[in-house]
Amino acid sequence: MQARRLEIPGICEIVPEKHGDDRGYFAETFRDDWFRANIADLGFVQENQSFSSAAGTVRGLHFQSEPFAQGKLVRCVKGAVLDVAVDIRQGSPYFGKWIGVELTSEELNQLWIPPGFAHGFCTLSAGSVIAYKVTAYYSRANDLGIACDDPDIGVKWPEIADFGTLSAKDHDAPAMADIPEYFRFQG
């Protein structure tokens, strides 16, 4: 596996090595020892999967507050998505900045998003499926979000993005300037 460090420290794209022949391919998509040694010394406790029937579906931007803050390891198991992470750590030199990575089932690439970031995605093809491992269990009381179209963040969603697909929760999410401090940068 290869780790590609991105512009915001802590966020990392992981690309597995494919071994192929005329039958198809084999790829190791996760190894706990490699992840702990190369990305973060954290374990995963839950895995989730999300299916979106239409291209252009937008979900997010989501995060969980302490004590259930989640790191996420996201991959697209069918189709393609633009996966987005936004730094919401007060005091961070990257506060309010975002990174977007196209994840595809062909490339098998994954995005590591540490705690302290909001996460969302837009499907680039119909029938896209993402799966993501998380470092803390889901907690309804700690399940929060920020507006995916917050102009202060300025995520450049693809033209295909259909904001009419937002859930009621995502549609009503507050601007980042209106949320309290959930995370503090520990630089």
BARO-691798 format. One record per residue (C-alpha): residue number from 1; x, y, z; residue in three letters. Coordinates in Angstrom, 2 decimals, padded with zeros to 5 digits. Layout:
% BARO-691798
    k        x        y        z    r
  NUM        X        Y        Z  ALA
...
***
This chain:
% BARO-691798
    k        x        y        z    r
    1   000.00   000.00   000.00  MET
    2   001.09   003.52  -000.67  GLN
    3   000.30   006.57   001.48  ALA
    4  -000.11   009.89  -000.33  ARG
    5   000.10   012.80   002.11  ARG
    6  -002.24   015.63   001.18  LEU
    7  -002.19   019.41   001.67  GLU
    8  -003.75   019.28   005.13  ILE
    9  -001.49   017.28   007.46  PRO
   10  -003.19   014.21   008.90  GLY
   11  -005.40   013.54   005.89  ILE
   12  -004.01   010.83   003.67  CYS
   13  -004.97   009.02   000.49  GLU
   14  -004.15   005.33   000.60  ILE
   15  -003.67   003.40  -002.63  VAL
   16  -003.34  -000.39  -002.49  PRO
   17  -001.25  -002.38  -004.90  GLU
   18  -003.23  -004.48  -007.38  LYS
   19  -001.94  -007.86  -008.54  HIS
   20  -003.75  -008.74  -011.74  GLY
   21  -003.92  -011.31  -014.48  ASP
   22  -006.44  -012.35  -017.14  ASP
   23  -008.89  -013.43  -014.40  ARG
   24  -008.98  -010.05  -012.65  GLY
   25  -006.99  -008.78  -009.69  TYR
   26  -006.24  -009.19  -006.00  PHE
   27  -005.54  -006.27  -003.66  ALA
   28  -004.95  -006.01   000.05  GLU
   29  -007.15  -003.04   001.01  THR
   30  -006.44  -002.90   004.74  PHE
   31  -003.81  -004.12   007.21  ARG
   32  -004.04  -003.04   010.81  ASP
   33  -000.28  -003.20   011.40  ASP
   34   000.50  -001.17   008.25  TRP
   35  -002.18   001.42   009.05  PHE
   36  -000.94   001.86   012.64  ARG
   37   002.70   002.16   011.53  ALA
   38   002.12   004.46   008.54  ASN
   39  -001.07   006.46   009.11  ILE
   40  -002.38   006.54   012.71  ALA
   41  -002.06   004.30   015.74  ASP
   42  -005.83   003.91   016.02  LEU
   43  -008.16   000.94   015.75  GLY
   44  -011.55   000.69   014.09  PHE
   45  -014.72  -000.37   015.93  VAL
   46  -017.46  -000.14   013.30  GLN
   47  -017.85  -000.24   009.53  GLU
   48  -020.65   001.48   007.64  ASN
   49  -021.85   001.33   004.06  GLN
   50  -023.83   003.90   002.07  SER
   51  -025.63   003.36  -001.26  PHE
   52  -026.75   006.27  -003.44  SER
   53  -028.95   005.45  -006.41  SER
   54  -028.44   008.68  -008.38  ALA
   55  -025.34   010.42  -009.64  ALA
   56  -024.99   013.84  -008.02  GLY
   57  -026.26   012.78  -004.59  THR
   58  -024.69   014.95  -001.88  VAL
   59  -024.28   013.73   001.70  ARG
   60  -022.67   015.67   004.53  GLY
   61  -020.80   017.42   005.94  LEU
   62  -020.94   015.19   009.04  HIS
   63  -018.89   014.66   012.20  PHE
   64  -019.32   013.35   015.72  GLN
   65  -018.32   015.31   018.81  SER
   66  -016.37   013.98   021.79  GLU
   67  -016.41   011.50   023.39  PRO
   68  -017.50   009.80   020.15  PHE
   69  -015.32   011.73   017.68  ALA
   70  -014.63   009.52   014.69  GLN
   71  -011.70   009.05   012.40  GLY
   72  -012.91   007.60   009.08  LYS
   73  -011.24   005.43   006.48  LEU
   74  -013.44   005.79   003.39  VAL
   75  -013.43   003.81   000.16  ARG
   76  -015.74   003.54  -002.82  CYS
   77  -016.64  -000.10  -003.42  VAL
   78  -018.86   000.60  -006.45  LYS
   79  -018.84   003.60  -008.78  GLY
   80  -017.11   006.89  -007.97  ALA
   81  -017.46   009.74  -005.48  VAL
   82  -015.82   013.04  -004.68  LEU
   83  -014.98   012.58  -001.00  ASP
   84  -014.50   015.78   001.02  VAL
   85  -012.94   016.55   004.41  ALA
   86  -013.13   019.96   006.14  VAL
   87  -010.84   020.95   009.03  ASP
   88  -013.04   022.08   011.95  ILE
   89  -010.31   022.19   014.62  ARG
   90  -010.24   025.64   016.24  GLN
   91  -006.71   027.08   016.16  GLY
   92  -005.63   024.94   013.20  SER
   93  -003.69   026.74   010.47  PRO
   94  -006.03   024.86   008.10  TYR
   95  -009.28   025.70   009.93  PHE
   96  -012.13   025.87   007.42  GLY
   97  -010.00   024.48   004.58  LYS
   98  -011.14   021.43   002.65  TRP
   99  -009.68   018.62   000.59  ILE
  100  -011.52   016.61  -002.04  GLY
  101  -010.34   013.30  -003.46  VAL
  102  -012.04   011.24  -006.15  GLU
  103  -012.47   007.71  -004.85  LEU
  104  -013.28   004.98  -007.36  THR
  105  -013.96   001.28  -007.27  SER
  106  -011.40   000.84  -010.08  GLU
  107  -008.52   002.56  -008.31  GLU
  108  -009.43   001.13  -004.86  LEU
  109  -008.03   004.29  -003.25  ASN
  110  -009.17   005.31   000.22  GLN
  111  -009.21   008.52   002.22  LEU
  112  -008.16   008.68   005.87  TRP
  113  -009.96   011.51   007.69  ILE
  114  -008.87   011.94   011.32  PRO
  115  -011.12   013.14   014.16  PRO
  116  -011.63   016.91   014.01  GLY
  117  -012.79   016.97   010.40  PHE
  118  -016.25   017.07   008.86  ALA
  119  -016.88   014.58   006.05  HIS
  120  -019.15   014.49   003.04  GLY
  121  -019.30   013.27  -000.52  PHE
  122  -020.97   013.65  -003.90  CYS
  123  -021.62   010.62  -006.07  THR
  124  -020.10   010.86  -009.54  LEU
  125  -021.92   007.84  -010.92  SER
  126  -025.32   006.22  -010.35  ALA
  127  -025.40   003.32  -007.93  GLY
  128  -022.29   004.37  -006.01  SER
  129  -021.49   002.58  -002.77  VAL
  130  -019.02   003.75  -000.14  ILE
  131  -017.83   001.80   002.88  ALA
  132  -016.03   003.38   005.77  TYR
  133  -014.39   002.18   008.94  LYS
  134  -014.69   004.43   012.00  VAL
  135  -012.69   004.73   015.21  THR
  136  -015.71   005.34   017.51  ALA
  137  -019.22   003.95   017.62  TYR
  138  -022.14   005.90   016.20  TYR
  139  -023.82   008.14   018.77  SER
  140  -027.05   009.88   017.81  ARG
  141  -026.51   012.50   020.54  ALA
  142  -023.07   013.38   019.10  ASN
  143  -024.03   013.20   015.41  ASP
  144  -023.55   016.72   014.01  LEU
  145  -022.99   018.53   010.76  GLY
  146  -022.22   021.77   008.99  ILE
  147  -023.70   023.13   005.78  ALA
  148  -022.09   021.58   002.73  CYS
  149  -022.66   024.79   000.77  ASP
  150  -021.23   027.15   003.40  ASP
  151  -019.59   029.93   001.36  PRO
  152  -016.96   030.47   004.08  ASP
  153  -015.72   026.94   003.36  ILE
  154  -016.26   027.10  -000.39  GLY
  155  -016.19   023.41  -001.30  VAL
  156  -016.02   023.15  -005.09  LYS
  157  -018.59   020.44  -005.61  TRP
  158  -018.72   018.92  -009.11  PRO
  159  -021.26   020.29  -011.60  GLU
  160  -023.28   017.10  -011.21  ILE
  161  -023.95   017.87  -007.51  ALA
  162  -027.69   017.98  -006.84  ASP
  163  -028.37   019.80  -003.58  PHE
  164  -032.00   018.75  -003.87  GLY
  165  -030.81   015.32  -002.73  THR
  166  -029.78   016.60   000.72  LEU
  167  -031.46   014.97   003.70  SER
  168  -033.52   017.26   005.94  ALA
  169  -030.71   017.09   008.52  LYS
  170  -028.08   018.14   005.96  ASP
  171  -030.34   020.82   004.48  HIS
  172  -030.80   022.40   007.93  ASP
  173  -027.16   022.07   009.03  ALA
  174  -025.64   025.30   010.43  PRO
  175  -022.83   027.31   008.90  ALA
  176  -019.42   026.60   010.37  MET
  177  -019.33   030.07   011.95  ALA
  178  -022.46   029.13   013.93  ASP
  179  -021.18   025.97   015.61  ILE
  180  -019.41   025.95   018.96  PRO
  181  -015.84   024.75   019.36  GLU
  182  -015.98   020.96   019.19  TYR
  183  -012.31   020.37   018.44  PHE
  184  -009.11   022.22   019.34  ARG
  185  -005.97   021.90   017.20  PHE
  186  -003.23   020.06   019.09  GLN
  187  -000.29   021.17   016.89  GLY
***
